[in-house]
Amino acid sequence: MISHTKHSPTSKVISAYYTVHPDDRQAFSDAVIPHLTTTAHQDGCTYYVFAEDLTDPNTIHLTEGWRDQAAVDAHMADENFLEAATAVLGGIRILDYQAEYYDVAAQTAGALPSVSRQHHSATCGS
C-alpha cells in the first residue's frame, strides 16, 4: 500500500480522468498499478493516486501532486512512466480522457466540516 498525504508542499497539481472500454478495465489496472509505487517514490512527487469513479467503474480519476515543475518534467521523462504510458496508449481503448494542470498559489490543510461530525453523531448515535 502507498502512503498518501497531501500535506507536503505542492506547487503543481494534475487532475485527469480516463474512461476505458469495459473489456479493457483490467488491462488498464494491470498497466498502471506497478507504475503507482514507482511514481509515488519519485523525488518531488507529493501524491499520485488513481481512483475508480463511484458512478462509473470504467472511469478512473488520476490526481497528481508535485513539488515543482522540475519534478513534473522529470516524471514525464521517466522510463517507468513512458513504459506505462506506452502500455495504456498502445493496447487499451480509451473512450474519453481529459486532464488539467494547476499551479498552486496557496496550500492549507483542510478538515471535514464540523456539521458532518454533528450529522454523523445524530444519525449514527455515536
HUWO-V158598 format. One record per backbone hydrogen bond with DSSP energy under -1.0 kcal/mol. CO is the residue of the C=O (numbers start at 1). NH is the residue of the N-H. If there is no record, write none. Layout:
CO,NH + CO,NH
//
This chain:
11,104 + 12,66 + 13,102 + 14,64 + 15,100 + 16,62 + 17,98 + 18,60 + 19,95 + 19,96 + 21,24 + 22,25 + 24,28 + 25,29 + 26,30 + 27,31 + 28,32 + 29,33 + 32,36 + 34,38 + 35,39 + 36,40 + 37,41 + 39,42 + 42,45 + 44,67 + 47,65 + 49,63 + 51,61 + 56,59 + 58,20 + 59,53 + 60,18 + 61,51 + 62,16 + 63,49 + 64,14 + 65,46 + 65,47 + 66,11 + 66,12 + 68,72 + 69,73 + 70,74 + 71,75 + 72,76 + 73,77 + 75,78 + 78,82 + 79,83 + 80,84 + 81,85 + 82,86 + 83,87 + 84,88 + 85,89 + 86,90 + 87,91 + 88,92 + 92,94 + 93,21 + 96,19 + 98,17 + 100,15 + 102,13 + 113,116 + 113,117 + 114,118 + 115,119 + 116,120 + 117,121 + 118,122 + 119,123 + 120,124 + 121,125
//
